[in-house]
């Protein structure tokens, strides 16, 4: 008898404990999946950053000035911006597999803006609010590193039920 069949039989016989913490199980499962996806997601982030870097420009001095109260000079000077509509960003190679699991994933090329480490790609001139949001992500990347950021982002997406449940996004919106 297969493991799955014996698990189903045990469940039907009520041998499975009734007090399973399904929320904890869900978070643990999301963490396992996120751990497995962290490397491919981080690789995609780095590949897009490196590919787009050729056409990226630094933040202008006039754009940096009002942000100096919130971000370090070093952070503001390392940021690069790419603007194009649509964004020249392909879907990640692993998207078809994730969509097979019925995950509602955004198309990167259609997002208003997206941050790849220290590079922000936007479809149009960013509002001060959107720029601030994306700059928070650049600081998150700097503090966490690309792989840890990728892991936490994917885990937040899976455990939180989508984009709005990602803690890294919630922090960037709330600041």
C-alpha positions as CSV (number, residue, x, y, z in Angstrom):
1,X,0.0,0.0,0.0
2,X,1.3,3.4,-0.9
3,X,2.1,6.0,1.7
4,X,-0.7,8.3,0.4
5,X,-3.2,5.4,0.5
6,X,-2.3,4.6,4.1
7,X,-2.5,8.3,5.1
8,X,-6.0,8.5,3.6
9,X,-7.1,5.3,5.3
10,X,-5.8,6.6,8.6
11,X,-7.6,9.9,8.1
12,X,-10.8,8.1,7.4
13,X,-10.4,5.9,10.5
14,X,-9.8,9.1,12.6
15,X,-6.2,8.0,13.5
16,X,-5.0,11.4,12.4
17,X,-5.0,13.7,15.4
18,X,-7.9,16.2,15.4
19,X,-5.8,18.9,16.9
20,X,-3.5,19.6,13.9
21,X,-2.6,23.2,13.7
22,X,-3.5,23.8,10.0
23,X,-2.2,27.4,10.1
24,X,1.2,26.3,11.3
25,X,1.2,23.5,8.8
26,X,0.4,25.9,6.0
27,X,3.2,28.3,7.1
28,X,5.6,25.4,7.3
29,X,4.6,24.2,3.8
30,X,4.9,27.7,2.4
31,X,8.4,27.9,4.0
32,X,9.5,24.6,2.4
33,X,8.3,25.7,-1.1
34,X,9.8,29.1,-0.7
35,X,13.1,27.5,0.3
36,X,13.0,25.5,-2.9
37,X,12.1,28.5,-5.1
38,X,14.6,31.0,-3.5
39,X,17.5,30.1,-5.7
40,X,15.6,30.2,-9.1
41,X,13.8,33.4,-8.0
42,X,17.1,35.0,-6.9
43,X,18.7,33.9,-10.2
44,X,15.9,35.5,-12.1
45,X,16.2,38.8,-10.1
46,X,20.0,39.0,-10.7
47,X,19.6,38.1,-14.4
48,X,17.0,40.9,-14.9
49,X,19.1,43.4,-12.9
50,X,22.2,42.7,-15.0
51,X,20.3,42.7,-18.3
52,X,18.6,46.0,-17.6
53,X,21.6,47.7,-16.1
54,X,22.9,48.7,-19.6
55,X,20.0,51.2,-20.1
56,X,19.6,52.2,-16.4
57,X,20.3,55.8,-15.2
58,X,21.0,57.0,-11.7
59,X,18.4,59.0,-9.7
60,X,18.7,62.7,-10.5
61,X,20.0,65.1,-7.8
62,X,16.6,66.8,-7.8
63,X,14.9,63.5,-7.2
64,X,17.3,62.5,-4.5
65,X,17.0,65.7,-2.5
66,X,13.6,65.3,-0.9
67,X,14.4,61.6,-0.2
68,X,17.6,62.3,1.8
69,X,15.5,62.6,5.0
70,X,14.5,59.0,4.6
71,X,17.3,57.2,2.8
72,X,21.0,57.3,3.1
73,X,23.1,59.1,0.4
74,X,24.8,55.8,-0.4
75,X,21.5,54.1,-1.0
76,X,20.2,56.9,-3.2
77,X,23.4,57.0,-5.2
78,X,23.5,53.3,-5.9
79,X,19.9,53.1,-7.3
80,X,19.4,52.9,-11.1
81,X,16.2,53.5,-12.9
82,X,14.9,52.0,-16.2
83,X,11.7,53.3,-17.8
84,X,9.9,51.6,-20.6
85,X,6.3,50.7,-21.5
86,X,5.8,47.8,-21.6
87,X,8.7,46.8,-19.3
88,X,11.2,44.6,-21.2
89,X,10.9,41.9,-18.6
90,X,10.0,38.3,-19.5
91,X,8.0,36.1,-17.2
92,X,10.3,33.9,-15.1
93,X,11.1,30.5,-16.5
94,X,9.4,28.8,-13.5
95,X,6.0,30.7,-14.0
96,X,4.3,27.9,-16.0
97,X,4.9,25.4,-13.2
98,X,3.6,27.8,-10.6
99,X,0.5,28.6,-12.6
100,X,-0.2,24.9,-12.9
101,X,-0.7,25.1,-9.1
102,X,-3.3,27.9,-9.8
103,X,-1.2,30.6,-8.2
104,X,-2.3,34.1,-9.4
105,X,1.0,35.6,-10.4
106,X,1.4,39.1,-11.9
107,X,3.1,39.5,-15.2
108,X,6.3,41.4,-14.5
109,X,6.1,43.4,-17.8
110,X,2.7,44.7,-16.8
111,X,3.4,45.9,-13.3
112,X,3.6,49.6,-12.7
113,X,7.2,49.2,-11.3
114,X,9.4,46.4,-10.1
115,X,12.6,46.3,-8.2
116,X,15.5,44.0,-9.0
117,X,18.0,44.6,-6.1
118,X,19.3,48.1,-6.8
119,X,17.6,48.6,-10.1
120,X,14.0,49.9,-10.4
121,X,12.1,49.3,-13.6
122,X,9.0,51.4,-14.2
123,X,6.5,51.9,-17.0
124,X,6.2,55.6,-16.5
125,X,7.5,58.5,-14.4
126,X,7.0,57.2,-10.8
127,X,4.9,59.2,-8.4
128,X,6.7,60.1,-5.2
129,X,4.7,57.4,-3.3
130,X,5.6,54.7,-5.8
131,X,9.3,55.7,-5.9
132,X,9.4,55.7,-2.1
133,X,7.8,52.2,-2.1
134,X,10.4,50.9,-4.6
135,X,13.3,52.5,-2.7
136,X,12.2,50.7,0.5
137,X,12.6,47.4,-1.5
138,X,16.1,48.4,-2.5
139,X,17.0,48.8,1.2
140,X,15.3,45.5,1.9
141,X,17.5,43.9,-0.7
142,X,20.6,45.5,0.7
143,X,19.9,44.4,4.2
144,X,18.7,40.9,3.3
145,X,20.6,40.0,0.2
146,X,18.9,38.8,-3.0
147,X,18.5,35.2,-2.0
148,X,17.0,35.9,1.4
149,X,14.8,38.6,-0.1
150,X,13.6,36.1,-2.7
151,X,12.9,33.5,0.0
152,X,10.9,35.9,2.2
153,X,9.0,37.3,-0.7
154,X,7.9,33.8,-2.0
155,X,7.1,32.6,1.5
156,X,5.0,35.7,2.1
157,X,3.2,35.3,-1.2
158,X,2.3,31.7,-0.4
159,X,1.5,32.0,3.3
160,X,-0.3,35.4,2.9
161,X,-2.4,34.3,0.0
162,X,-1.0,36.6,-2.6
163,X,0.7,40.0,-3.2
164,X,-1.2,41.8,-0.5
165,X,-0.2,39.3,2.1
166,X,3.6,39.6,1.5
167,X,5.2,41.2,4.6
168,X,7.9,42.8,2.5
169,X,5.2,44.6,0.5
170,X,3.1,45.5,3.5
171,X,6.2,47.2,5.1
172,X,7.0,49.1,1.9
173,X,3.4,50.3,1.7
174,X,3.1,51.2,5.3
175,X,6.2,53.4,5.5
